[in-house]
């Protein structure tokens, strides 16, 4: 079991009505895709055609998911995922 904190920014907060969530995933080898699958309300905006939707910035512990394998990026216990929609501020 791992715990992952997910924080969202900008217009996503208004659309989804939450700012951060802590997930408990029953997987030792979880991926970013697993995190988003556990949050279908967020996934509907962030994933398009099996990839991170254009314009969205997703970071795992401050490192852009693009450089960690995109949706296949591994997440570990205690990791933090931050999601910024296109043109978002903090």
N, CA, C and O atoms as a CHARMM CRD file, in Angstrom:
* protein
*
  360
    1    1 UNK  N      0.84700  -1.18100   0.00000 PROA 1      0.00000
    2    1 UNK  CA     0.00000   0.00000   0.00000 PROA 1      0.00000
    3    1 UNK  C      0.89000   1.24100   0.00000 PROA 1      0.00000
    4    1 UNK  O      1.83800   1.34400   0.77900 PROA 1      0.00000
    5    2 UNK  N      0.56700   2.17600  -0.88600 PROA 2      0.00000
    6    2 UNK  CA     1.30500   3.43600  -0.91200 PROA 2      0.00000
    7    2 UNK  C      0.33500   4.60400  -0.77300 PROA 2      0.00000
    8    2 UNK  O     -0.84400   4.50200  -1.11100 PROA 2      0.00000
    9    3 UNK  N      0.86400   5.71400  -0.26800 PROA 3      0.00000
   10    3 UNK  CA     0.09000   6.96000  -0.15100 PROA 3      0.00000
   11    3 UNK  C      0.71700   7.99300  -1.07600 PROA 3      0.00000
   12    3 UNK  O      1.93100   8.19600  -1.07400 PROA 3      0.00000
   13    4 UNK  N     -0.13700   8.64600  -1.87000 PROA 4      0.00000
   14    4 UNK  CA     0.30200   9.66300  -2.81900 PROA 4      0.00000
   15    4 UNK  C     -0.59300  10.88600  -2.64700 PROA 4      0.00000
   16    4 UNK  O     -1.81900  10.77500  -2.62300 PROA 4      0.00000
   17    5 UNK  N      0.03300  12.04900  -2.52900 PROA 5      0.00000
   18    5 UNK  CA    -0.71800  13.30500  -2.42700 PROA 5      0.00000
   19    5 UNK  C     -0.87800  13.89800  -3.82400 PROA 5      0.00000
   20    5 UNK  O      0.09400  14.00600  -4.57200 PROA 5      0.00000
   21    6 UNK  N     -2.10200  14.28200  -4.17500 PROA 6      0.00000
   22    6 UNK  CA    -2.39000  14.89900  -5.47100 PROA 6      0.00000
   23    6 UNK  C     -2.91700  16.29900  -5.20800 PROA 6      0.00000
   24    6 UNK  O     -3.87200  16.48200  -4.45300 PROA 6      0.00000
   25    7 UNK  N     -2.29000  17.28000  -5.83400 PROA 7      0.00000
   26    7 UNK  CA    -2.71300  18.67200  -5.69000 PROA 7      0.00000
   27    7 UNK  C     -3.02900  19.22400  -7.06500 PROA 7      0.00000
   28    7 UNK  O     -2.28400  18.99900  -8.01800 PROA 7      0.00000
   29    8 UNK  N     -4.14800  19.95500  -7.16900 PROA 8      0.00000
   30    8 UNK  CA    -4.53700  20.53800  -8.45100 PROA 8      0.00000
   31    8 UNK  C     -4.56400  22.05700  -8.33700 PROA 8      0.00000
   32    8 UNK  O     -4.69900  22.61100  -7.24600 PROA 8      0.00000
   33    9 UNK  N     -4.43500  22.71100  -9.47100 PROA 9      0.00000
   34    9 UNK  CA    -4.31700  24.17000  -9.49500 PROA 9      0.00000
   35    9 UNK  C     -5.26200  24.77800 -10.53200 PROA 9      0.00000
   36    9 UNK  O     -5.85700  24.08100 -11.35500 PROA 9      0.00000
   37   10 UNK  N     -5.37500  26.10900 -10.45800 PROA 10     0.00000
   38   10 UNK  CA    -6.11300  26.87500 -11.45300 PROA 10     0.00000
   39   10 UNK  C     -7.57300  26.47800 -11.57200 PROA 10     0.00000
   40   10 UNK  O     -8.25100  26.22100 -10.57700 PROA 10     0.00000
   41   11 UNK  N     -8.03500  26.43500 -12.79800 PROA 11     0.00000
   42   11 UNK  CA    -9.45000  26.17900 -13.07100 PROA 11     0.00000
   43   11 UNK  C     -9.88400  24.78200 -12.65600 PROA 11     0.00000
   44   11 UNK  O    -11.07800  24.54600 -12.47100 PROA 11     0.00000
   45   12 UNK  N     -8.95900  23.86200 -12.50800 PROA 12     0.00000
   46   12 UNK  CA    -9.33000  22.51600 -12.06300 PROA 12     0.00000
   47   12 UNK  C     -9.95800  22.54700 -10.67700 PROA 12     0.00000
   48   12 UNK  O    -10.87400  21.77700 -10.39000 PROA 12     0.00000
   49   13 UNK  N     -9.47000  23.43000  -9.82100 PROA 13     0.00000
   50   13 UNK  CA   -10.03300  23.53100  -8.46600 PROA 13     0.00000
   51   13 UNK  C    -11.50700  23.89900  -8.52400 PROA 13     0.00000
   52   13 UNK  O    -12.32600  23.33000  -7.80300 PROA 13     0.00000
   53   14 UNK  N    -11.84200  24.85600  -9.39100 PROA 14     0.00000
   54   14 UNK  CA   -13.23500  25.27600  -9.51900 PROA 14     0.00000
   55   14 UNK  C    -14.08800  24.17300 -10.13500 PROA 14     0.00000
   56   14 UNK  O    -15.21100  23.93100  -9.69100 PROA 14     0.00000
   57   15 UNK  N    -13.56200  23.51300 -11.14500 PROA 15     0.00000
   58   15 UNK  CA   -14.32900  22.46400 -11.82900 PROA 15     0.00000
   59   15 UNK  C    -14.57500  21.25400 -10.94300 PROA 15     0.00000
   60   15 UNK  O    -15.65300  20.66200 -10.98200 PROA 15     0.00000
   61   16 UNK  N    -13.57500  20.88200 -10.14400 PROA 16     0.00000
   62   16 UNK  CA   -13.66700  19.65100  -9.37600 PROA 16     0.00000
   63   16 UNK  C    -14.08700  19.86300  -7.92500 PROA 16     0.00000
   64   16 UNK  O    -14.56700  18.93300  -7.27600 PROA 16     0.00000
   65   17 UNK  N    -13.90900  21.07900  -7.41600 PROA 17     0.00000
   66   17 UNK  CA   -14.34200  21.37700  -6.05500 PROA 17     0.00000
   67   17 UNK  C    -13.43100  20.85500  -4.96000 PROA 17     0.00000
   68   17 UNK  O    -13.85300  20.72200  -3.81100 PROA 17     0.00000
   69   18 UNK  N    -12.20200  20.56200  -5.30000 PROA 18     0.00000
   70   18 UNK  CA   -11.22900  20.16100  -4.29000 PROA 18     0.00000
   71   18 UNK  C     -9.85400  20.69800  -4.67200 PROA 18     0.00000
   72   18 UNK  O     -9.60700  21.05200  -5.82500 PROA 18     0.00000
   73   19 UNK  N     -8.97300  20.75000  -3.69200 PROA 19     0.00000
   74   19 UNK  CA    -7.63400  21.30200  -3.89200 PROA 19     0.00000
   75   19 UNK  C     -6.55600  20.22100  -3.83100 PROA 19     0.00000
   76   19 UNK  O     -5.61600  20.22500  -4.62500 PROA 19     0.00000
   77   20 UNK  N     -6.70000  19.31400  -2.89900 PROA 20     0.00000
   78   20 UNK  CA    -5.74300  18.21000  -2.78800 PROA 20     0.00000
   79   20 UNK  C     -6.42900  16.99700  -2.18600 PROA 20     0.00000
   80   20 UNK  O     -7.40400  17.10600  -1.44200 PROA 20     0.00000
   81   21 UNK  N     -5.89100  15.85200  -2.52900 PROA 21     0.00000
   82   21 UNK  CA    -6.37300  14.58400  -1.98400 PROA 21     0.00000
   83   21 UNK  C     -5.16600  13.70600  -1.71400 PROA 21     0.00000
   84   21 UNK  O     -4.14800  13.79700  -2.39900 PROA 21     0.00000
   85   22 UNK  N     -5.29300  12.85800  -0.70900 PROA 22     0.00000
   86   22 UNK  CA    -4.27600  11.85800  -0.43600 PROA 22     0.00000
   87   22 UNK  C     -4.88700  10.50200  -0.76000 PROA 22     0.00000
   88   22 UNK  O     -5.89900  10.10200  -0.18500 PROA 22     0.00000
   89   23 UNK  N     -4.25200   9.81200  -1.68800 PROA 23     0.00000
   90   23 UNK  CA    -4.73100   8.50200  -2.12300 PROA 23     0.00000
   91   23 UNK  C     -3.94900   7.40100  -1.43700 PROA 23     0.00000
   92   23 UNK  O     -2.76000   7.54200  -1.15200 PROA 23     0.00000
   93   24 UNK  N     -4.62900   6.31700  -1.18300 PROA 24     0.00000
   94   24 UNK  CA    -3.96200   5.09400  -0.74900 PROA 24     0.00000
   95   24 UNK  C     -4.19100   4.07500  -1.84900 PROA 24     0.00000
   96   24 UNK  O     -5.32300   3.66600  -2.10600 PROA 24     0.00000
   97   25 UNK  N     -3.11600   3.67200  -2.49000 PROA 25     0.00000
   98   25 UNK  CA    -3.19800   2.71200  -3.58600 PROA 25     0.00000
   99   25 UNK  C     -2.65000   1.36500  -3.12500 PROA 25     0.00000
  100   25 UNK  O     -1.58400   1.30500  -2.51300 PROA 25     0.00000
  101   26 UNK  N     -3.37400   0.28400  -3.41700 PROA 26     0.00000
  102   26 UNK  CA    -2.92900  -1.03800  -2.97700 PROA 26     0.00000
  103   26 UNK  C     -1.89600  -1.65500  -3.91900 PROA 26     0.00000
  104   26 UNK  O     -1.91700  -2.86000  -4.16600 PROA 26     0.00000
  105   27 UNK  N     -1.00500  -0.83500  -4.43700 PROA 27     0.00000
  106   27 UNK  CA    -0.01600  -1.29700  -5.41100 PROA 27     0.00000
  107   27 UNK  C      1.37800  -0.90500  -4.95500 PROA 27     0.00000
  108   27 UNK  O      1.58500   0.20100  -4.45600 PROA 27     0.00000
  109   28 UNK  N      2.32000  -1.79600  -5.12100 PROA 28     0.00000
  110   28 UNK  CA     3.70100  -1.44600  -4.81600 PROA 28     0.00000
  111   28 UNK  C      4.37600  -0.77100  -6.00400 PROA 28     0.00000
  112   28 UNK  O      5.27300   0.05200  -5.82400 PROA 28     0.00000
  113   29 UNK  N      3.95000  -1.11400  -7.21200 PROA 29     0.00000
  114   29 UNK  CA     4.54100  -0.56100  -8.43400 PROA 29     0.00000
  115   29 UNK  C      3.52900   0.30400  -9.16100 PROA 29     0.00000
  116   29 UNK  O      3.23600   0.06700 -10.33300 PROA 29     0.00000
  117   30 UNK  N      2.99100   1.30500  -8.47900 PROA 30     0.00000
  118   30 UNK  CA     1.96400   2.16800  -9.05300 PROA 30     0.00000
  119   30 UNK  C      2.57000   3.12600 -10.06600 PROA 30     0.00000
  120   30 UNK  O      3.75400   3.45900 -10.01100 PROA 30     0.00000
  121   31 UNK  N      1.72200   3.55900 -10.99200 PROA 31     0.00000
  122   31 UNK  CA     2.12000   4.52700 -12.00800 PROA 31     0.00000
  123   31 UNK  C      1.23500   5.76600 -11.91100 PROA 31     0.00000
  124   31 UNK  O      0.23900   5.78500 -11.18700 PROA 31     0.00000
  125   32 UNK  N      1.62000   6.78900 -12.64900 PROA 32     0.00000
  126   32 UNK  CA     0.78800   7.98800 -12.73300 PROA 32     0.00000
  127   32 UNK  C     -0.59300   7.62300 -13.26900 PROA 32     0.00000
  128   32 UNK  O     -1.59300   8.18900 -12.82600 PROA 32     0.00000
  129   33 UNK  N     -0.66300   6.69700 -14.20400 PROA 33     0.00000
  130   33 UNK  CA    -1.95500   6.24700 -14.72600 PROA 33     0.00000
  131   33 UNK  C     -2.81800   5.66600 -13.61700 PROA 33     0.00000
  132   33 UNK  O     -4.02500   5.90800 -13.59100 PROA 33     0.00000
  133   34 UNK  N     -2.22800   4.90400 -12.69600 PROA 34     0.00000
  134   34 UNK  CA    -2.97800   4.34900 -11.56800 PROA 34     0.00000
  135   34 UNK  C     -3.53700   5.45600 -10.68100 PROA 34     0.00000
  136   34 UNK  O     -4.66900   5.37000 -10.20600 PROA 34     0.00000
  137   35 UNK  N     -2.74200   6.48500 -10.46300 PROA 35     0.00000
  138   35 UNK  CA    -3.18800   7.62300  -9.65200 PROA 35     0.00000
  139   35 UNK  C     -4.39500   8.27800 -10.31700 PROA 35     0.00000
  140   35 UNK  O     -5.40200   8.53700  -9.65800 PROA 35     0.00000
  141   36 UNK  N     -4.29900   8.54600 -11.61500 PROA 36     0.00000
  142   36 UNK  CA    -5.39300   9.20300 -12.31300 PROA 36     0.00000
  143   36 UNK  C     -6.61200   8.29900 -12.43000 PROA 36     0.00000
  144   36 UNK  O     -7.74100   8.78900 -12.40100 PROA 36     0.00000
  145   37 UNK  N     -6.41300   7.00100 -12.56100 PROA 37     0.00000
  146   37 UNK  CA    -7.54700   6.07700 -12.59500 PROA 37     0.00000
  147   37 UNK  C     -8.31400   6.09600 -11.27800 PROA 37     0.00000
  148   37 UNK  O     -9.52400   5.87000 -11.25400 PROA 37     0.00000
  149   38 UNK  N     -7.60900   6.36400 -10.18700 PROA 38     0.00000
  150   38 UNK  CA    -8.24500   6.43500  -8.86800 PROA 38     0.00000
  151   38 UNK  C     -9.01100   7.75300  -8.68000 PROA 38     0.00000
  152   38 UNK  O     -9.78100   7.90100  -7.73100 PROA 38     0.00000
  153   39 UNK  N     -8.79100   8.70000  -9.58800 PROA 39     0.00000
  154   39 UNK  CA    -9.47100  10.00000  -9.52600 PROA 39     0.00000
  155   39 UNK  C    -10.14000  10.27400 -10.87900 PROA 39     0.00000
  156   39 UNK  O     -9.66600  11.12000 -11.63700 PROA 39     0.00000
  157   40 UNK  N    -11.23000   9.57300 -11.18900 PROA 40     0.00000
  158   40 UNK  CA   -11.84100   9.71300 -12.51600 PROA 40     0.00000
  159   40 UNK  C    -12.31400  11.13100 -12.83100 PROA 40     0.00000
  160   40 UNK  O    -12.35500  11.52200 -13.99700 PROA 40     0.00000
  161   41 UNK  N    -12.67300  11.90500 -11.80000 PROA 41     0.00000
  162   41 UNK  CA   -13.07600  13.28400 -12.05300 PROA 41     0.00000
  163   41 UNK  C    -11.91800  14.10600 -12.60300 PROA 41     0.00000
  164   41 UNK  O    -12.12300  14.97100 -13.45400 PROA 41     0.00000
  165   42 UNK  N    -10.71700  13.84900 -12.13200 PROA 42     0.00000
  166   42 UNK  CA    -9.52200  14.53200 -12.63500 PROA 42     0.00000
  167   42 UNK  C     -9.06800  13.94000 -13.96200 PROA 42     0.00000
  168   42 UNK  O     -8.69600  14.66900 -14.88200 PROA 42     0.00000
  169   43 UNK  N     -9.10000  12.63900 -14.05300 PROA 43     0.00000
  170   43 UNK  CA    -8.63300  11.94700 -15.26000 PROA 43     0.00000
  171   43 UNK  C     -9.36900  12.42200 -16.51000 PROA 43     0.00000
  172   43 UNK  O     -8.75800  12.54200 -17.57200 PROA 43     0.00000
  173   44 UNK  N    -10.65800  12.69200 -16.40500 PROA 44     0.00000
  174   44 UNK  CA   -11.42900  13.10900 -17.58000 PROA 44     0.00000
  175   44 UNK  C    -10.87000  14.36800 -18.23600 PROA 44     0.00000
  176   44 UNK  O    -11.06300  14.57800 -19.43400 PROA 44     0.00000
  177   45 UNK  N    -10.18800  15.19700 -17.47300 PROA 45     0.00000
  178   45 UNK  CA    -9.58700  16.40900 -18.02100 PROA 45     0.00000
  179   45 UNK  C     -8.14000  16.19300 -18.45700 PROA 45     0.00000
  180   45 UNK  O     -7.69700  16.76300 -19.45400 PROA 45     0.00000
  181   46 UNK  N     -7.41000  15.37500 -17.71500 PROA 46     0.00000
  182   46 UNK  CA    -5.96100  15.28200 -17.87100 PROA 46     0.00000
  183   46 UNK  C     -5.51700  14.26900 -18.92700 PROA 46     0.00000
  184   46 UNK  O     -4.43700  14.41500 -19.50000 PROA 46     0.00000
  185   47 UNK  N     -6.32500  13.25700 -19.19000 PROA 47     0.00000
  186   47 UNK  CA    -5.90800  12.20100 -20.12300 PROA 47     0.00000
  187   47 UNK  C     -6.72700  12.26900 -21.41100 PROA 47     0.00000
  188   47 UNK  O     -7.95700  12.31500 -21.38800 PROA 47     0.00000
  189   48 UNK  N     -6.00800  12.27500 -22.53000 PROA 48     0.00000
  190   48 UNK  CA    -6.62100  12.23600 -23.86100 PROA 48     0.00000
  191   48 UNK  C     -5.85400  11.23900 -24.70900 PROA 48     0.00000
  192   48 UNK  O     -4.62700  11.29800 -24.79200 PROA 48     0.00000
  193   49 UNK  N     -6.57100  10.33400 -25.33200 PROA 49     0.00000
  194   49 UNK  CA    -5.96900   9.36500 -26.25800 PROA 49     0.00000
  195   49 UNK  C     -4.77700   8.63100 -25.64100 PROA 49     0.00000
  196   49 UNK  O     -3.76800   8.40800 -26.31000 PROA 49     0.00000
  197   50 UNK  N     -4.89500   8.25800 -24.37300 PROA 50     0.00000
  198   50 UNK  CA    -3.85600   7.47600 -23.71600 PROA 50     0.00000
  199   50 UNK  C     -2.60200   8.23900 -23.35300 PROA 50     0.00000
  200   50 UNK  O     -1.55700   7.63500 -23.11400 PROA 50     0.00000
  201   51 UNK  N     -2.69000   9.56600 -23.30700 PROA 51     0.00000
  202   51 UNK  CA    -1.53100  10.39400 -22.96200 PROA 51     0.00000
  203   51 UNK  C     -2.01700  11.58600 -22.13900 PROA 51     0.00000
  204   51 UNK  O     -3.22000  11.81400 -22.00800 PROA 51     0.00000
  205   52 UNK  N     -1.07600  12.33500 -21.59300 PROA 52     0.00000
  206   52 UNK  CA    -1.43000  13.56400 -20.88500 PROA 52     0.00000
  207   52 UNK  C     -1.93200  14.56400 -21.91700 PROA 52     0.00000
  208   52 UNK  O     -1.27300  14.81400 -22.92700 PROA 52     0.00000
  209   53 UNK  N     -3.10300  15.13200 -21.65500 PROA 53     0.00000
  210   53 UNK  CA    -3.73200  16.05900 -22.59000 PROA 53     0.00000
  211   53 UNK  C     -2.83900  17.27300 -22.85900 PROA 53     0.00000
  212   53 UNK  O     -2.10900  17.73400 -21.98100 PROA 53     0.00000
  213   54 UNK  N     -2.91400  17.76900 -24.07000 PROA 54     0.00000
  214   54 UNK  CA    -2.09400  18.90900 -24.48800 PROA 54     0.00000
  215   54 UNK  C     -2.33700  20.10800 -23.57600 PROA 54     0.00000
  216   54 UNK  O     -3.47800  20.44300 -23.25600 PROA 54     0.00000
  217   55 UNK  N     -1.25800  20.73800 -23.17000 PROA 55     0.00000
  218   55 UNK  CA    -1.32300  21.93200 -22.34800 PROA 55     0.00000
  219   55 UNK  C     -1.28100  21.67300 -20.85000 PROA 55     0.00000
  220   55 UNK  O     -0.97000  22.58100 -20.08000 PROA 55     0.00000
  221   56 UNK  N     -1.58900  20.45200 -20.42000 PROA 56     0.00000
  222   56 UNK  CA    -1.54300  20.13600 -18.99700 PROA 56     0.00000
  223   56 UNK  C     -0.10200  19.88300 -18.56500 PROA 56     0.00000
  224   56 UNK  O      0.67800  19.25900 -19.28400 PROA 56     0.00000
  225   57 UNK  N      0.22600  20.37000 -17.40000 PROA 57     0.00000
  226   57 UNK  CA     1.53500  20.11800 -16.80300 PROA 57     0.00000
  227   57 UNK  C      1.32100  19.23800 -15.58600 PROA 57     0.00000
  228   57 UNK  O      0.55800  19.58000 -14.68300 PROA 57     0.00000
  229   58 UNK  N      2.00100  18.10600 -15.57300 PROA 58     0.00000
  230   58 UNK  CA     1.89200  17.17400 -14.44600 PROA 58     0.00000
  231   58 UNK  C      3.30300  16.92800 -13.92200 PROA 58     0.00000
  232   58 UNK  O      4.20800  16.55900 -14.67000 PROA 58     0.00000
  233   59 UNK  N      3.46500  17.14100 -12.62400 PROA 59     0.00000
  234   59 UNK  CA     4.76100  16.97700 -11.97700 PROA 59     0.00000
  235   59 UNK  C      4.67300  15.90800 -10.89600 PROA 59     0.00000
  236   59 UNK  O      3.67100  15.81100 -10.18700 PROA 59     0.00000
  237   60 UNK  N      5.71800  15.11500 -10.77700 PROA 60     0.00000
  238   60 UNK  CA     5.84500  14.15000  -9.68900 PROA 60     0.00000
  239   60 UNK  C      7.06300  14.56800  -8.88900 PROA 60     0.00000
  240   60 UNK  O      8.19200  14.49200  -9.37500 PROA 60     0.00000
  241   61 UNK  N      6.83600  15.00600  -7.67000 PROA 61     0.00000
  242   61 UNK  CA     7.91200  15.52100  -6.81300 PROA 61     0.00000
  243   61 UNK  C      8.70300  16.62100  -7.51100 PROA 61     0.00000
  244   61 UNK  O      9.92800  16.68400  -7.39900 PROA 61     0.00000
  245   62 UNK  N      7.99600  17.48400  -8.23000 PROA 62     0.00000
  246   62 UNK  CA     8.62900  18.62500  -8.87900 PROA 62     0.00000
  247   62 UNK  C      9.29200  18.32800 -10.20900 PROA 62     0.00000
  248   62 UNK  O      9.87600  19.22900 -10.81100 PROA 62     0.00000
  249   63 UNK  N      9.22400  17.09900 -10.68800 PROA 63     0.00000
  250   63 UNK  CA     9.82400  16.73200 -11.97400 PROA 63     0.00000
  251   63 UNK  C      8.70100  16.46400 -12.96400 PROA 63     0.00000
  252   63 UNK  O      7.78600  15.68600 -12.69100 PROA 63     0.00000
  253   64 UNK  N      8.78400  17.12100 -14.12000 PROA 64     0.00000
  254   64 UNK  CA     7.75600  16.98600 -15.15100 PROA 64     0.00000
  255   64 UNK  C      7.58100  15.52000 -15.52000 PROA 64     0.00000
  256   64 UNK  O      8.55800  14.82500 -15.79900 PROA 64     0.00000
  257   65 UNK  N      6.33900  15.05000 -15.52300 PROA 65     0.00000
  258   65 UNK  CA     6.04800  13.64400 -15.83700 PROA 65     0.00000
  259   65 UNK  C      6.53400  13.25600 -17.22900 PROA 65     0.00000
  260   65 UNK  O      6.80800  12.08300 -17.48500 PROA 65     0.00000
  261   66 UNK  N      6.64400  14.22100 -18.12000 PROA 66     0.00000
  262   66 UNK  CA     7.14300  13.95700 -19.47300 PROA 66     0.00000
  263   66 UNK  C      8.54400  13.33800 -19.42400 PROA 66     0.00000
  264   66 UNK  O      8.89900  12.52400 -20.27500 PROA 66     0.00000
  265   67 UNK  N      9.32400  13.72700 -18.43300 PROA 67     0.00000
  266   67 UNK  CA    10.69700  13.23800 -18.32500 PROA 67     0.00000
  267   67 UNK  C     10.81400  11.98200 -17.46200 PROA 67     0.00000
  268   67 UNK  O     11.90800  11.46200 -17.24500 PROA 67     0.00000
  269   68 UNK  N      9.66900  11.50400 -16.97400 PROA 68     0.00000
  270   68 UNK  CA     9.68000  10.31000 -16.11900 PROA 68     0.00000
  271   68 UNK  C      8.87400   9.16200 -16.70700 PROA 68     0.00000
  272   68 UNK  O      8.67300   8.14200 -16.04800 PROA 68     0.00000
  273   69 UNK  N      8.40600   9.32200 -17.96000 PROA 69     0.00000
  274   69 UNK  CA     7.65200   8.24900 -18.59200 PROA 69     0.00000
  275   69 UNK  C      6.17700   8.55000 -18.79200 PROA 69     0.00000
  276   69 UNK  O      5.39100   7.65000 -19.08800 PROA 69     0.00000
  277   70 UNK  N      5.80000   9.80400 -18.63300 PROA 70     0.00000
  278   70 UNK  CA     4.40900  10.24300 -18.79100 PROA 70     0.00000
  279   70 UNK  C      3.48600   9.41700 -17.90100 PROA 70     0.00000
  280   70 UNK  O      3.72700   9.32700 -16.69700 PROA 70     0.00000
  281   71 UNK  N      2.43700   8.81400 -18.45600 PROA 71     0.00000
  282   71 UNK  CA     1.48000   8.05900 -17.64000 PROA 71     0.00000
  283   71 UNK  C      2.07900   6.78900 -17.05400 PROA 71     0.00000
  284   71 UNK  O      1.53600   6.22400 -16.10500 PROA 71     0.00000
  285   72 UNK  N      3.19400   6.34000 -17.61400 PROA 72     0.00000
  286   72 UNK  CA     3.86900   5.14800 -17.09300 PROA 72     0.00000
  287   72 UNK  C      4.86000   5.46800 -15.98100 PROA 72     0.00000
  288   72 UNK  O      5.50000   4.56800 -15.43600 PROA 72     0.00000
  289   73 UNK  N      4.98600   6.75500 -15.64500 PROA 73     0.00000
  290   73 UNK  CA     5.91400   7.16600 -14.58900 PROA 73     0.00000
  291   73 UNK  C      5.54900   6.48300 -13.27700 PROA 73     0.00000
  292   73 UNK  O      4.38200   6.44400 -12.88600 PROA 73     0.00000
  293   74 UNK  N      6.54900   5.95500 -12.61500 PROA 74     0.00000
  294   74 UNK  CA     6.34100   5.27900 -11.32700 PROA 74     0.00000
  295   74 UNK  C      6.09600   6.30300 -10.22700 PROA 74     0.00000
  296   74 UNK  O      6.71500   7.36600 -10.19600 PROA 74     0.00000
  297   75 UNK  N      5.18900   5.96400  -9.33500 PROA 75     0.00000
  298   75 UNK  CA     4.97700   6.75800  -8.13200 PROA 75     0.00000
  299   75 UNK  C      5.20800   5.84600  -6.93700 PROA 75     0.00000
  300   75 UNK  O      4.88400   4.65800  -6.95400 PROA 75     0.00000
  301   76 UNK  N      5.77500   6.43800  -5.91300 PROA 76     0.00000
  302   76 UNK  CA     6.12800   5.66600  -4.72100 PROA 76     0.00000
  303   76 UNK  C      5.46000   6.26700  -3.49000 PROA 76     0.00000
  304   76 UNK  O      4.91300   7.36900  -3.53500 PROA 76     0.00000
  305   77 UNK  N      5.51500   5.53800  -2.41700 PROA 77     0.00000
  306   77 UNK  CA     4.93600   5.99300  -1.17500 PROA 77     0.00000
  307   77 UNK  C      5.49700   7.36900  -0.80200 PROA 77     0.00000
  308   77 UNK  O      6.71100   7.56700  -0.77700 PROA 77     0.00000
  309   78 UNK  N      4.60600   8.30700  -0.51700 PROA 78     0.00000
  310   78 UNK  CA     5.01100   9.64900  -0.11100 PROA 78     0.00000
  311   78 UNK  C      5.19300  10.63300  -1.25400 PROA 78     0.00000
  312   78 UNK  O      5.46600  11.80900  -1.01300 PROA 78     0.00000
  313   79 UNK  N      5.04700  10.17500  -2.49800 PROA 79     0.00000
  314   79 UNK  CA     5.20700  11.08300  -3.64000 PROA 79     0.00000
  315   79 UNK  C      4.08300  12.11300  -3.68100 PROA 79     0.00000
  316   79 UNK  O      2.99300  11.90100  -3.15000 PROA 79     0.00000
  317   80 UNK  N      4.39100  13.24200  -4.33300 PROA 80     0.00000
  318   80 UNK  CA     3.41100  14.30100  -4.53100 PROA 80     0.00000
  319   80 UNK  C      3.25400  14.55700  -6.02000 PROA 80     0.00000
  320   80 UNK  O      4.23500  14.74600  -6.73900 PROA 80     0.00000
  321   81 UNK  N      2.00500  14.55900  -6.47300 PROA 81     0.00000
  322   81 UNK  CA     1.66500  14.81800  -7.87100 PROA 81     0.00000
  323   81 UNK  C      0.96300  16.16100  -7.92400 PROA 81     0.00000
  324   81 UNK  O      0.00800  16.40100  -7.18400 PROA 81     0.00000
  325   82 UNK  N      1.44000  17.04300  -8.80600 PROA 82     0.00000
  326   82 UNK  CA     0.81500  18.35300  -8.99700 PROA 82     0.00000
  327   82 UNK  C      0.33200  18.46100 -10.44000 PROA 82     0.00000
  328   82 UNK  O      1.06000  18.12300 -11.37300 PROA 82     0.00000
  329   83 UNK  N     -0.89800  18.93100 -10.61600 PROA 83     0.00000
  330   83 UNK  CA    -1.49300  19.03500 -11.95000 PROA 83     0.00000
  331   83 UNK  C     -1.93000  20.47300 -12.20000 PROA 83     0.00000
  332   83 UNK  O     -2.70300  21.05100 -11.43600 PROA 83     0.00000
  333   84 UNK  N     -1.41100  21.03600 -13.30000 PROA 84     0.00000
  334   84 UNK  CA    -1.74100  22.38800 -13.71900 PROA 84     0.00000
  335   84 UNK  C     -2.45200  22.32700 -15.06100 PROA 84     0.00000
  336   84 UNK  O     -1.92100  21.74300 -16.00600 PROA 84     0.00000
  337   85 UNK  N     -3.65200  22.91900 -15.17300 PROA 85     0.00000
  338   85 UNK  CA    -4.32200  22.95500 -16.46300 PROA 85     0.00000
  339   85 UNK  C     -3.66300  24.00000 -17.36500 PROA 85     0.00000
  340   85 UNK  O     -2.85600  24.80200 -16.89400 PROA 85     0.00000
  341   86 UNK  N     -3.99700  23.99500 -18.64000 PROA 86     0.00000
  342   86 UNK  CA    -3.42300  25.00300 -19.54300 PROA 86     0.00000
  343   86 UNK  C     -3.67500  26.41400 -19.02900 PROA 86     0.00000
  344   86 UNK  O     -4.79600  26.76400 -18.66000 PROA 86     0.00000
  345   87 UNK  N     -2.61800  27.21700 -19.01000 PROA 87     0.00000
  346   87 UNK  CA    -2.72300  28.61500 -18.60700 PROA 87     0.00000
  347   87 UNK  C     -3.03600  28.83800 -17.13800 PROA 87     0.00000
  348   87 UNK  O     -3.56800  29.88800 -16.77900 PROA 87     0.00000
  349   88 UNK  N     -2.71800  27.87700 -16.28100 PROA 88     0.00000
  350   88 UNK  CA    -3.07600  27.98300 -14.86100 PROA 88     0.00000
  351   88 UNK  C     -2.03000  28.74000 -14.06600 PROA 88     0.00000
  352   88 UNK  O     -0.84100  28.74300 -14.38300 PROA 88     0.00000
  353   89 UNK  N     -2.51800  29.36800 -13.03700 PROA 89     0.00000
  354   89 UNK  CA    -1.63900  29.99100 -12.06000 PROA 89     0.00000
  355   89 UNK  C     -1.79000  29.27200 -10.74100 PROA 89     0.00000
  356   89 UNK  O     -2.46400  28.24300 -10.68800 PROA 89     0.00000
  357   90 UNK  N     -1.19700  29.76500  -9.68400 PROA 90     0.00000
  358   90 UNK  CA    -1.26600  29.09900  -8.39200 PROA 90     0.00000
  359   90 UNK  C     -2.23400  29.73900  -7.49800 PROA 90     0.00000
  360   90 UNK  O     -2.41400  29.29600  -6.36400 PROA 90     0.00000
